[in-house]
Amino acid sequence: MADRRLQVFHTVARMLSFTKAADTLHMTQPAVTFQVKQLEEQFNTRLFDRTHNRISLTEAGMVVYEYSERIISLYTEMSNRVGEMTGDLRGHLLIGASTTIAEYMLPRLLGDFKMKYPDVQVRLHVGNTDKIVHMIEDNSIDLGLVEGVVTNKSLATLKCCMDSMIVIAQPDHALGLHESVSAQELLDYPFVSREEGSGTREVTMEYLHQAGIDTDDLHITMELGSPEAVKGAVEGGLGVAIVSEATVLKELALGTLLARPLSPALARPYFFVYQKQKFRSLVMDEFLEFAKERCSKDMLAMPVRREV
């Protein structure tokens, strides 16, 4: 960006937070404050009102924000057009991913993308599905990759691939005698669940609801914030759990967990999420195409292992 001050101002105005803007821009908060102050001195007016540790845009600030949106969008579009002409792909891409995807799918995908496009700088934010959707809504990130269904009509979704969901338990668990596990049978055992806002939890509860199960009847022993925590709890004998098959391949190979498919089977889609009205950069378009091709080929298409 030719005018760094305008970019910093735009980020602060979008988030209405100097602290969050500093984190997003990888700057110190004093540096962010300095850049905004310089812009205010240029226009000889305050752009933000500061009251009770909160900030809001002044009337002049709202005008500058409106124009900065257009300027930044045009600058991005110009860079992309020139990049298309020269075949030179460079720039920044802010991606958000839900925990399961970020831990088990994206590292390899981002590594391969970086090898192909070394001049593209990718930054990854990790959170549950609800958090990533909120970051898309407030323009904190360019693109999200989530497990749950997105209901916001202002956001566009694009299916990436399907993910198989399975039941896991300790290797010597009684479920080892079963070929598969029904929703009703889950009520017979303590259950380890993901936290509220997790895409895994949402798809699990919907599956049980469709099977006629009152989810209040589940004997939930723990609610945990990551696949690793869920696996640890199951290995420790605290219950059974429903997880993505991609998260337990190592444990199944080592024999530290037992896995059984659900009956009927349960699979969920992974979705790309982005703003419908936001200009899509060449970098973002290229990453979408790259990711879709990789997802469809080999990211999660692995059968459930029945051995212990």
C-alpha positions in Angstrom: 0.0 0.0 0.0 1.5 3.3 -1.1 0.1 5.2 2.0 0.6 3.0 5.0 -1.3 5.5 7.2 -4.4 4.9 5.2 -4.1 1.2 5.5 -3.6 1.4 9.3 -6.5 3.8 9.7 -8.8 1.5 7.6 -7.9 -1.5 9.8 -8.6 0.4 13.0 -11.8 1.8 11.7 -13.0 -1.6 10.5 -12.3 -3.2 13.9 -12.9 -0.2 16.1 -9.9 -1.3 18.1 -6.3 -0.2 18.1 -5.3 -3.4 19.8 -7.0 -5.7 17.3 -5.7 -3.7 14.4 -2.1 -4.0 15.8 -2.5 -7.7 16.0 -3.8 -8.0 12.5 -1.1 -5.8 11.0 1.6 -7.3 13.1 2.5 -3.9 14.5 2.9 -2.5 18.0 -0.1 -0.5 19.3 2.0 2.7 19.7 3.0 2.3 16.0 -0.6 2.0 15.0 -1.6 5.0 17.1 1.3 7.1 15.6 0.2 6.3 12.0 -3.4 7.3 12.8 -2.2 10.5 14.5 -0.2 11.4 11.4 -3.3 11.0 9.2 -5.3 13.2 11.7 -2.6 15.8 11.5 -2.7 15.7 7.7 -6.5 16.3 7.7 -6.3 18.7 10.7 -9.2 16.9 12.4 -9.9 14.0 14.7 -10.9 10.8 13.0 -11.9 8.9 16.1 -13.7 9.7 19.3 -12.2 8.0 22.3 -14.5 7.5 25.4 -14.4 5.0 28.2 -11.8 2.8 26.5 -13.9 2.6 23.4 -13.5 4.3 20.0 -15.9 5.4 17.3 -15.6 7.2 14.1 -16.2 10.9 13.9 -18.1 12.4 11.0 -14.8 13.1 9.2 -13.6 9.6 10.1 -16.6 8.1 8.4 -15.9 10.0 5.2 -12.2 8.9 5.3 -13.2 5.3 6.0 -15.7 5.3 3.0 -13.0 6.6 0.6 -10.3 4.4 2.1 -12.5 1.3 1.3 -12.6 2.4 -2.3 -9.0 3.3 -2.5 -7.7 0.0 -1.0 -10.1 -2.0 -3.2 -8.9 -0.2 -6.4 -5.3 -0.6 -5.3 -5.8 -4.4 -4.9 -7.6 -4.6 -8.2 -4.8 -2.7 -9.9 -2.2 -5.1 -8.4 -4.2 -8.1 -9.5 -4.6 -6.8 -13.1 -0.9 -6.1 -13.4 -0.2 -9.6 -11.9 -2.4 -11.2 -14.5 -0.6 -9.5 -17.3 2.9 -10.4 -16.0 2.1 -13.8 -14.5 3.6 -12.7 -11.2 1.5 -13.9 -8.3 2.4 -12.0 -5.1 0.6 -10.4 -2.2 -1.0 -11.3 1.2 -3.8 -13.7 2.0 -5.5 -13.8 5.4 -7.1 -17.2 6.0 -9.1 -18.4 9.0 -9.8 -22.1 9.7 -11.7 -24.0 12.3 -9.5 -26.0 14.7 -9.8 -29.5 13.0 -9.1 -28.1 9.6 -6.2 -26.0 10.8 -4.5 -28.8 12.7 -4.9 -31.7 10.3 -5.6 -30.4 6.8 -4.1 -27.0 6.2 -0.4 -27.4 7.1 0.3 -29.7 4.2 -2.0 -27.6 1.9 -0.3 -24.3 2.8 3.1 -25.8 2.5 2.5 -27.0 -1.0 0.9 -23.6 -2.0 3.9 -21.8 -0.6 6.3 -23.9 -2.6 4.3 -23.1 -5.8 3.9 -19.4 -5.0 6.8 -18.3 -2.8 6.0 -14.6 -3.1 2.6 -15.0 -1.5 2.4 -14.3 2.2 -0.3 -16.3 4.0 -1.4 -15.7 7.5 -3.6 -18.2 9.3 -6.0 -17.5 12.2 -7.4 -20.5 14.1 -10.7 -20.8 16.0 -13.9 -22.7 16.1 -16.4 -22.3 13.3 -18.4 -19.5 14.9 -15.3 -17.4 15.5 -14.1 -17.8 11.9 -17.5 -16.9 10.5 -17.5 -13.7 12.7 -14.0 -12.8 11.4 -15.3 -13.1 7.8 -18.3 -10.9 8.7 -16.2 -8.1 10.1 -13.5 -8.4 7.3 -10.7 -9.5 9.7 -9.8 -12.2 7.2 -10.2 -12.7 3.5 -11.2 -16.4 3.4 -12.4 -18.9 5.9 -12.5 -22.7 5.8 -15.0 -24.2 8.2 -16.8 -27.4 9.1 -20.3 -26.1 10.0 -23.1 -24.8 7.9 -23.0 -21.0 7.4 -26.4 -19.2 7.5 -25.4 -15.6 6.9 -26.8 -14.7 3.5 -24.2 -12.0 2.9 -21.5 -14.7 2.9 -20.7 -17.0 -0.1 -19.9 -20.6 0.5 -18.1 -23.1 -1.7 -17.8 -26.8 -0.8 -14.3 -28.0 -0.6 -14.6 -31.7 0.3 -16.4 -34.2 2.5 -15.1 -35.5 5.9 -16.1 -38.8 7.5 -17.1 -38.8 11.1 -16.5 -41.8 13.3 -16.9 -43.0 16.9 -13.7 -43.5 18.9 -13.1 -45.3 22.2 -10.3 -47.0 24.1 -8.9 -50.1 22.4 -10.5 -52.5 24.9 -13.9 -50.8 24.9 -17.1 -52.9 24.4 -17.7 -51.1 21.1 -14.8 -53.2 19.7 -17.4 -56.1 19.4 -19.5 -53.9 17.1 -19.2 -53.5 13.3 -20.8 -50.1 13.6 -22.4 -47.8 16.2 -26.0 -46.5 16.0 -27.0 -43.1 17.5 -29.1 -44.9 20.1 -26.1 -46.9 21.3 -24.2 -43.7 22.1 -26.6 -43.2 25.0 -25.2 -46.3 26.7 -21.7 -44.7 27.3 -20.2 -41.6 28.8 -19.6 -39.1 26.0 -16.8 -36.6 25.4 -18.0 -33.5 23.4 -16.5 -30.5 21.6 -17.4 -27.0 23.0 -20.3 -24.8 21.9 -19.5 -23.1 18.6 -17.6 -26.1 17.3 -18.5 -27.4 13.8 -17.9 -30.9 15.1 -20.4 -30.5 17.9 -22.9 -28.9 15.7 -22.9 -31.7 13.1 -22.9 -34.3 15.9 -25.9 -32.9 17.6 -27.8 -32.5 14.4 -27.1 -36.1 13.5 -28.5 -37.3 16.8 -31.5 -35.0 16.5 -32.2 -36.5 13.0 -32.0 -39.9 14.6 -34.7 -39.0 17.1 -32.3 -38.7 20.0 -32.8 -36.0 22.6 -29.3 -34.7 23.0 -30.0 -33.9 26.7 -30.0 -37.7 27.2 -26.3 -37.8 26.3 -24.1 -38.5 29.3 -21.6 -35.8 28.5 -18.6 -36.0 30.8 -16.5 -33.3 29.3 -16.7 -30.5 26.8 -13.3 -29.7 25.2 -11.9 -27.1 22.9 -9.8 -29.1 20.5 -9.5 -32.5 18.8 -6.3 -33.3 20.7 -8.1 -32.7 24.0 -11.0 -34.9 23.0 -8.6 -37.7 21.9 -6.7 -37.5 25.2 -9.9 -37.7 27.2 -11.1 -40.8 25.3 -7.7 -42.4 25.6 -7.9 -41.7 29.4 -11.2 -43.6 29.6 -13.5 -40.6 30.1 -15.9 -41.7 27.4 -16.5 -42.2 23.7 -16.6 -39.4 21.1 -17.5 -38.6 17.6 -14.6 -37.0 15.7 -13.3 -36.5 12.2 -11.5 -39.5 10.9 -8.7 -37.3 9.7 -7.8 -36.4 13.3 -7.1 -40.0 14.5 -5.1 -41.7 11.7 -2.0 -41.7 13.8 -3.7 -43.1 16.9 -5.4 -45.8 14.9 -2.1 -46.9 13.4 -0.5 -47.0 16.8 -3.5 -48.9 18.3 -4.1 -46.3 21.1 -7.7 -45.8 20.0 -10.4 -47.9 18.5 -12.7 -46.5 15.7 -16.1 -47.6 14.4 -18.3 -46.1 11.7 -21.7 -44.7 12.6 -24.8 -46.4 11.3 -26.2 -44.7 9.3 -22.9 -43.2 8.2 -22.1 -39.5 8.9 -20.1 -37.2 6.7 -19.9 -33.5 6.7 -18.8 -30.9 4.1 -15.9 -28.5 4.5 -16.8 -25.0 3.2 -14.8 -22.1 2.0 -16.5 -18.9 3.2 -16.0 -15.3 2.0 -17.8 -12.0 1.6 -20.1 -11.9 -1.5 -19.5 -8.2 -2.1 -15.8 -8.1 -1.4 -13.4 -7.9 -4.4 -11.7 -11.3 -4.8 -8.0 -10.8 -5.3 -6.0 -12.9 -7.8 -4.2 -14.5 -4.9 -7.4 -15.6 -3.3 -8.8 -17.0 -6.5 -5.6 -18.9 -7.1 -5.6 -20.3 -3.6 -9.3 -21.4 -4.0 -8.5 -23.3 -7.2 -5.4 -24.8 -5.7 -7.2 -25.9 -2.5 -10.3 -27.3 -4.3 -8.0 -29.5 -6.6 -6.0 -30.8 -3.6 -9.1 -31.4 -1.5 -10.9 -33.4 -4.2 -7.8 -35.5 -4.7 -6.4 -36.8 -1.5 -6.9 -34.6 1.6 -9.5 -36.7 3.5 -10.5 -39.7 1.4 -9.4 -42.4 3.7 -11.5 -45.4 4.9 -12.3 -46.2 8.5 -9.9 -48.6 10.1 -11.5 -51.4 12.0 -8.4 -53.0 13.5 -7.2 -52.3 17.0 
